[in-house]
Structure formats: structure tokens, C-alpha cells
């Protein structure tokens, strides 16, 4: 781990990317980085996943710009949320029907 990153107070994109590169190169692990920098492993894993998505997009023949990428992610999340709400409503209706039958 580089000495300059051991006392980081603000994680800029440049610092995050340097840490992610160290993880990808095998110079450190998520667990080690988490302990060293007092960060949640999930936060570092999110940075790694974001980097992988960005790298994949950059290597596409027709890469999406950042706004398009976020809009696509937002649309996917909205669809998942809608499906989850429908399932929740259906479960509540089923439970109400089953409670009526028991009475």
C-alpha cells in the first residue's frame, strides 16, 4: 500500500482509482485496504465494481457517456422497484384473503 494513501481524509476519484488499481494488481486486498484506511469493505467493493463497469463501458465499440450509463442504471432500478412493489401488494392481498378464510 502506498504511504501517501495511509492517512487519506478525503477520497477523491484519483485516490479511489489508485486504491482500486492496487487491489486489481494484487498489491493489496479489500480486507487489508479496509483495515488500513478504516473504510467499510462494502464501500471499497462498490468502488471496485464501479471501476469494472466503467472499464467495460470504455472498452465497448460504442461506449455510453456517463449520463447515459446512470440513466440506464436508474431505469433498471425503477423497474426492479416497481416489480418489488407489485409483489409486496400481491403478498398483502393474499395474506388478507387467507386471514378471511381462517375466520
VENBEL-V653802 format. One record per residue. N is the residue number from 1. RES is the residue in one letter. SS is DSSP state (alpha for helix, beta for strand, coil for the rest). PHI is phi in radians with two decimals (* if undefined). PSI is psi in degrees with one decimal (none if undefined). Layout:
n & res & ss & phi & psi
N & RES & SS & PHI & PSI
N & RES & SS & PHI & PSI
//
This chain:
n & res & ss & phi & psi
1 & X & coil & * & 135.4
2 & X & coil & -1.27 & 144.1
3 & X & alpha & -1.12 & -29.1
4 & X & alpha & -1.21 & -20.6
5 & X & alpha & -1.65 & -4.4
6 & X & coil & -1.22 & -28.2
7 & X & coil & -2.07 & 43.0
8 & X & coil & -1.30 & 129.5
9 & X & coil & -1.75 & -34.0
10 & X & coil & -2.19 & 125.2
11 & X & coil & -1.64 & 92.7
12 & X & coil & -1.31 & 167.2
13 & X & alpha & -1.03 & -37.0
14 & X & alpha & -1.13 & -42.9
15 & X & alpha & -1.21 & -41.5
16 & X & alpha & -1.04 & -46.6
17 & X & alpha & -1.12 & -36.5
18 & X & alpha & -1.10 & -41.2
19 & X & alpha & -1.18 & -42.6
20 & X & alpha & -1.08 & -41.4
21 & X & alpha & -1.07 & -42.0
22 & X & alpha & -1.08 & -37.9
23 & X & alpha & -1.19 & -46.1
24 & X & alpha & -1.10 & -38.4
25 & X & coil & -1.34 & -6.4
26 & X & coil & 1.42 & 13.0
27 & X & coil & -1.31 & -22.9
28 & X & coil & -2.64 & 171.2
29 & X & coil & -2.04 & 167.8
30 & X & alpha & -1.06 & -42.4
31 & X & alpha & -1.10 & -44.3
32 & X & alpha & -1.12 & -45.0
33 & X & alpha & -1.10 & -38.3
34 & X & alpha & -1.06 & -46.9
35 & X & alpha & -1.18 & -44.7
36 & X & alpha & -1.10 & -41.2
37 & X & alpha & -1.82 & 4.3
38 & X & coil & 0.95 & 50.1
39 & X & coil & -2.07 & 153.5
40 & X & coil & -1.23 & 136.0
41 & X & alpha & -0.97 & -35.8
42 & X & alpha & -1.11 & -33.9
43 & X & alpha & -1.16 & -44.6
44 & X & alpha & -1.15 & -40.7
45 & X & alpha & -1.08 & -35.8
46 & X & alpha & -1.11 & -41.5
47 & X & alpha & -1.07 & -42.1
48 & X & alpha & -1.12 & -44.8
49 & X & alpha & -1.12 & -42.2
50 & X & alpha & -1.06 & -41.0
51 & X & alpha & -1.11 & -41.8
52 & X & alpha & -1.10 & -42.8
53 & X & alpha & -1.11 & -43.0
54 & X & alpha & -1.12 & -39.6
55 & X & alpha & -1.16 & -43.6
56 & X & alpha & -1.07 & -44.1
57 & X & alpha & -1.10 & -41.8
58 & X & alpha & -1.12 & -28.6
59 & X & coil & -1.58 & -2.3
60 & X & coil & -1.24 & 154.5
61 & X & coil & -1.09 & -37.4
62 & X & coil & -2.22 & 79.8
63 & X & coil & -1.15 & 146.1
64 & X & coil & -1.39 & 148.2
65 & X & coil & -1.37 & 170.6
66 & X & alpha & -1.02 & -41.7
67 & X & alpha & -1.11 & -43.8
68 & X & alpha & -1.07 & -41.2
69 & X & alpha & -1.09 & -45.6
70 & X & alpha & -1.17 & -38.2
71 & X & alpha & -1.11 & -39.2
72 & X & alpha & -1.14 & -44.1
73 & X & alpha & -1.09 & -41.7
74 & X & alpha & -1.09 & -43.7
75 & X & alpha & -1.08 & -44.9
76 & X & alpha & -1.07 & -42.6
77 & X & alpha & -1.16 & -39.2
78 & X & alpha & -1.12 & -40.4
79 & X & alpha & -1.11 & -44.0
80 & X & alpha & -1.10 & -41.2
81 & X & alpha & -1.09 & -45.1
82 & X & alpha & -1.05 & -43.7
83 & X & alpha & -1.11 & -41.1
84 & X & alpha & -1.13 & -39.5
85 & X & alpha & -1.15 & -40.6
86 & X & alpha & -1.09 & -42.9
87 & X & alpha & -1.12 & -40.7
88 & X & alpha & -1.10 & -44.5
89 & X & alpha & -1.10 & -41.6
90 & X & alpha & -1.12 & -40.7
91 & X & alpha & -1.13 & -39.7
92 & X & alpha & -1.13 & -41.8
93 & X & alpha & -1.12 & -43.0
94 & X & alpha & -1.08 & -43.4
95 & X & alpha & -1.10 & -41.8
96 & X & alpha & -1.11 & -41.5
97 & X & alpha & -1.13 & -40.5
98 & X & alpha & -1.18 & -34.8
99 & X & alpha & -1.19 & -36.3
100 & X & alpha & -1.16 & -39.1
101 & X & alpha & -1.15 & -33.3
102 & X & alpha & -1.25 & -21.3
103 & X & coil & -1.39 & none
//
